[in-house]
């Protein structure tokens, strides 16, 4: 049995179950997908936007934590530092 890729799982997340509006959920999905990008520049931009978004909405920290942890393991060292900062927000 194969596990679906991260992008596919992110697109099927029911953010409303976590108390996150559909609009915010869509933004979180996009930012997390960009954070997982192979291109470091794209991932770094996403981390900065995600940090601002989560800082303004602290309740998002819990629901995105498992995805941040997963992305951490596939990221470059510089992006990992950013992900650690995101995890520390929660």
C-alpha positions, -999 to 999 in steps of 0.1 A, spaced: 0 0 0 14 34 -10 11 66 10 -3 96 -9 22 124 -16 22 153 8 6 177 -18 -23 153 -23 -29 148 14 -27 186 20 -54 192 -6 -77 168 11 -73 182 47 -106 193 62 -93 224 79 -128 233 91 -126 203 116 -97 222 132 -117 254 133 -100 270 103 -120 287 77 -120 274 41 -102 305 29 -75 302 55 -73 265 49 -67 271 13 -39 295 21 -23 271 46 -24 243 20 -6 265 -6 20 278 19 27 243 32 31 230 -4 55 258 -12 74 252 20 80 216 9 92 228 -25 126 215 -38 136 251 -47 150 267 -16 140 302 -25 104 292 -29 105 273 4 121 302 22 95 327 9 67 303 20 83 300 55 83 338 60 47 341 48 36 311 69 53 326 100 34 358 96 1 340 90 5 317 120 18 345 142 -15 364 134 -35 332 139 -19 312 168 -46 286 167 -32 273 134 0 261 151 -14 228 163 -31 217 131 -1 224 109 25 209 133 24 174 118 29 188 83 58 210 95 75 180 111 71 159 79 84 188 57 114 193 80 127 158 72 127 165 34 141 201 35 174 217 31 192 229 63 183 266 58 147 257 54 149 234 85 159 264 106 128 282 94 106 253 101 120 251 137 110 287 141 75 279 129 72 249 153 84 271 181 55 295 175 31 269 189 
